[in-house]
């Protein structure tokens, strides 16, 4: 695959989000703009927080083919199920989750006992 779109799961709302990963560097500014900015859109985040968390998901990210033309969409070509599927991206994803937990604990919106109760 020349171009793939990798999405990772938000640990709070379960929404998949990501960006186009273009492996070949292009000097065409119009092409870069098309692939890097096509996914920016406004959404109501509260709608995602109202959805029920699906604990049956066995993946933390998905891989889509981004070579299709207009109207072809981005078909799913793979799933990121283990840290070894993309070690660098997994470490960044994990770091963000841990930073989020630290941020909430620091402000005393949650306490350690609540988190430990949940994971036991």
C-alpha positions in Angstrom: 0.0 0.0 0.0 1.3 3.4 -1.0 -1.0 5.5 1.2 -2.8 4.4 4.4 -5.0 6.2 6.8 -4.4 5.0 10.4 -7.0 5.7 13.0 -6.6 5.0 16.8 -9.4 4.8 19.3 -10.1 7.6 21.8 -9.9 6.0 25.3 -12.8 8.2 26.5 -15.4 8.1 23.8 -14.4 5.2 21.6 -14.3 7.4 18.4 -11.7 6.4 15.9 -9.5 9.3 14.8 -6.3 9.7 12.8 -4.7 11.2 9.7 -3.4 10.3 6.3 0.0 8.8 6.4 1.6 9.5 3.0 4.8 7.4 2.6 6.1 9.2 -0.5 6.9 12.8 -0.1 5.1 15.0 -2.6 6.0 18.5 -3.7 2.5 19.1 -5.0 0.9 21.4 -2.5 -2.6 20.7 -3.8 -2.1 17.0 -3.2 -0.8 17.5 0.3 -3.7 19.8 1.1 -6.1 17.2 -0.2 -4.7 14.3 1.9 -3.8 16.2 5.1 -6.9 18.4 5.6 -9.8 16.4 4.2 -10.7 15.0 7.6 -11.1 18.3 9.5 -14.7 18.7 10.3 -16.8 20.0 13.2 -18.6 17.4 15.4 -20.5 17.6 18.6 -18.2 15.8 21.1 -21.0 15.4 23.6 -22.8 13.1 21.2 -19.8 10.7 21.5 -19.8 10.9 25.3 -23.4 9.7 25.3 -22.7 6.5 23.4 -22.3 3.3 25.3 -18.6 2.1 25.5 -18.1 -1.2 23.6 -15.8 -3.3 25.7 -15.9 -6.1 23.2 -13.5 -4.4 20.8 -10.3 -6.3 20.5 -8.3 -3.6 18.6 -6.9 -0.1 19.5 -6.7 1.1 15.9 -7.6 0.5 12.3 -5.8 0.8 9.0 -7.6 2.1 5.9 -6.5 2.1 2.3 -6.2 5.8 1.2 -5.3 5.2 -2.5 -8.9 5.2 -3.7 -10.3 8.0 -5.8 -13.2 10.4 -5.2 -16.3 8.5 -3.9 -14.5 5.3 -3.2 -14.0 5.9 0.5 -11.3 4.4 2.6 -11.9 0.7 3.0 -10.5 -1.0 6.2 -7.5 -3.2 5.3 -6.3 -4.1 8.8 -6.7 -3.8 12.5 -4.1 -2.8 15.1 -4.7 -5.4 17.8 -1.4 -5.7 19.6 1.4 -3.2 20.5 3.6 -5.0 18.0 1.4 -4.0 15.1 2.8 -0.4 15.2 5.1 0.0 18.2 5.8 3.7 17.8 2.2 4.7 17.4 1.1 2.4 20.3 3.7 4.0 22.6 2.4 7.5 21.7 -1.2 6.4 22.2 -0.4 4.8 25.6 1.5 7.9 26.7 -1.5 10.1 25.9 -3.8 7.8 27.9 -1.5 8.0 30.9 -1.1 11.7 30.6 -4.9 12.1 30.6 -5.2 10.0 33.7 -2.5 12.0 35.4 -4.2 15.3 34.4 -7.5 14.2 35.9 -5.9 12.9 39.1 -3.9 16.1 39.5 -7.1 18.2 39.5 -8.8 15.7 41.9 -11.7 15.1 39.6 -11.0 11.4 40.1 -9.0 9.7 42.8 -6.7 6.7 42.7 -9.2 4.5 44.6 -11.8 5.0 41.9 -9.4 4.0 39.2 -8.2 0.9 41.1 -11.7 -0.1 41.9 -12.5 0.0 38.2 -9.6 -2.1 37.1 -9.8 -4.8 39.8 
